[in-house]
């Protein structure tokens, strides 16, 4: 996929590097040369230009691009103008970073469906990790529901999934299990790696050290972690 990222601060830069690592062709844009220099040796192309100058877009392969990401994080007005310019390219899918509630409203009025809040999302994840001491990771589905990775409680060891009655007792669903799998490296030593075991059934037996991937409401997930004894 050919992707144009406008705004190469911490968020935009991380996005550009990660998307490049995942095989996408990334074009980075920023009006500050020092930010451009940080990425010039790491992504396909990087350009120093004023994204609020519509004529400047002639240097970008915007007609061939699949996705435009407005990652500007320090100037709400500049972000809105940039988004408005990108909207003129009807074929382009646009993802825009929002900096405030008013910004959300403006983007919605402009017809931007893909809006991201990196600071809020990072704060949400950290809050959940602090609140749920035994949660390894969280993915927010919406404001009410999440997917969480949690250590399997000791009391679950050796028990089948159906016997635990997770939905009835805790109002959570088990999506899958991540388990340490033994690998024989040589005749002298063994190693292990964590792997997803795939779809679980009622007959799946949980083992010591398993990580459970659970879906449920934020309240249900919190109650599950609080109720289970990990000591």
C-alpha positions, 0 to 999 in steps of 0.5 A: 500500500502507498501511504502519505503521512503528513506530520512527522512528530513522535506519532507520525514518525513511529507510524512511518517506521512501523508501516515501512517495517510492515512492507508499505511504501511510505511518503513522509511530509513535514515542514520542519527539516530536522524532522525530515532528516530523522527519517530520510534514511529509514522510509521510502521518501520524505519531503519538507513542505508546507502541507497547507500550501495546496500547490506543494502537493504536486511533488507527492504521488498523491494520485497513486496513493491509497491512504493519507494520514494527517498526523499533525499534533501541534497545530489544530488549524493546520491539521484541519486545512491539510485534511480539507486539501486531502479531501479533494482527492476523492479516491484517497482514504483519509485518517486524521488525528484529532486534538480536541472535541471541537476538532472531532466535530469539525472532522465529522462535519467534513465526512472523515470517518477514520479519526484517531486520538493517540494520546487518549488511546495511550492513556487508556491502555496505561490506565487499564494496565495500572488498574488490572495488575494482571492484564498483559495488554488491552485492545479497546473495541469501543467505549464499553467493550475490550479485549484483554490478555490476562494470566490464567489463574492458578485455579484454572490449571488442569480444568476444561474450558466448559467446566469454568463456565466463563460466560455464565459466571464472569460474563466474558468470552475466551477467544484463544489461549497463548501457551509456552510450546517446548521446542527441541533445539538440539540433543543437549537443550530445549527451548520454548516459545509462546504461540497461539493455540488457535480456536478453543473448544469446551474440551480445551484444558488450560495449563500452568502459564497460559495467557487467556485472551478474553472479550467482555465489557470493561466492567466484566473484565475488571471484575474477573481480574479482581475476583480471581486469586493469582497468589 
